[in-house]
Amino acid sequence: MTHQPPAVSDPDPEPPAPGRPPDDAPPPTSPPGRTIAGPDHAAPRWWSERRLPAAAAALLVLAASAFTLFDVARVRTGHTAAAWRKTLADELATRPIDDPWVITGAAVAAALGLFLLVLALTPGRRHLLPMAATADPDGPRAVLDRDGAARLLRDAALRVPGVSHADIRVRRRRINARAQVTFRDLDTVRTEVTGALTAQLDALALAQVPRLTVRARRHGP
Amino acid sequence: MNSHSVLNRTLLAVAGLVLLGGGLLVLTGALDLYRRWNLEPPADWPLTSPHDTIVPAQDRTRWTDEGWWWPTVIAALAILMALALWWLLAQLRNRHPGRLPVGNPPCDGVELHDSALADALAADTARLPGVHTAHANLTGQADHPHATVDLTLEADARPRDVLHALESTLHRARQSTGWEHLPTRAMLRVSPHRPHRAE
């Protein structure tokens, strides 16, 4: 937000309509089609703040440095060092590095370091599917929860006559749908479920439409 | 990515590099890979033989008799502790913009509290068709506030329509505050429900 006066000389170029939201002027979007993720509608993933790993790492460093500082200060004031520090120094000084404990510790440290690097460099928030940006550049940037998408798709599949049960797995790039069919022709139901899910996927307005796989199975007598 | 995310990710990457580097250094020496793979470590490279220890006693006591050693150790530990405490506390606080100027150009003496705007946004959004509940939050600084809106949709909602409706709600928020921009993120969930067949 900038507080410079607008470039137009009129101080209030867009007087708000009293009492009525301006939603009677629909944004100039194309009619809903399958390709909603055009190149100019790129919606990047949301980047997690990584608060929890950061808090855990900070807590560990804090605890380690606090204990060490406390013990160093104790020794400086004439007390004896704590047992854990003596043991640690002794072990670090005597155990050769091909000792199984040292190798295990080093392997764990390396794996943890790799994990932290992955956390630092990847966006995270894998359970959120970015939605296509609206035509208005100031419009909201939205994401849809994967579980929510699965619920909406399940309902769409269940509306097809003959489907008694639908199991929808929404992944980031693929959607696997399995329908149990109690009556009607299996192929017809599969085609109709595919149509219903495709229509519902369009209503979800995802930036990158996952690939849809539909399987139908006869259920019951 | 906001500054908070950049800080956390930078520090996590540093911690990860330290752990990974240290672990690999010990593993390379322990498994005697320098000899097996005919690698020539640089001079004074630590931990080149499987019989080395991580901190030999003569290394540990090398400077302990020097007058500067213990003050330096204590100062370094204190600084590390203070930084870790600051990093930890940074995770716990949410930055809210506080009082926001209203109008374009801003009117003197008129301010809007961020929670008031968030409540108004949430109330407006919750009334949209297909929206079950809505929560809004304002973050960032007073001259660049960001809004986040968490929506829980009804079972029969169409996210595309909800998004378009939300667009006009935000347009109205910008009009009523006089701001040109209000960057907004919306997270859409769907309320858990039993299978729902009715159109």
Interface residues (C-beta under 8 A of the other chain):
Chain A: M1 T2 H3 Q4 P5 P6 P11 D12 E14 P16 P21 P22 D23 P26 P27 T29 P32 W46 W47 S48 E49 R50 R51 P53 A54 A55 A57 A58 L59 V61 L62 S65 A66 T68 L69 V72 A73 R76 A89 L92 A93 T94 R95 P96 I97 D98 V102 I103 G105 A106 A107 V108 A109 A110 A111 L112 G113 L114 F115 L116 L117 L119 A120 L121 L128 M131 T134 D136 D138 G139 P140 R141 A142 V143 L144 D145 D147 G148 A149 R151 L152 R154 D155 L158 R159 A166 D202 A203 L204 A205
Chain B: M1 N2 H4 S5 N8 R9 T10 L11 L12 A13 A15 G16 L17 V18 L19 L20 G21 G22 G23 L24 V26 L27 G29 A30 L31 D32 L47 P50 H51 D52 T53 I54 V55 P56 A57 R60 W70 V73 I74 L77 A78 L80 M81 L83 A84 L85 W87 L88 A90 Q91 L92 P101 N104 P105 P106 D143 H144 P145 V149 L153 A155 D156 A157 R158 P159 R160 D161 L163 H164 A165 L166 E167 S168 T169 L170 H171 R172 R174 Q175 S176 W179 E180 H181 L182 P183 T184 R185 A186 M187 L188 R189 V190 P192 H193 P195 H196 R197 E199
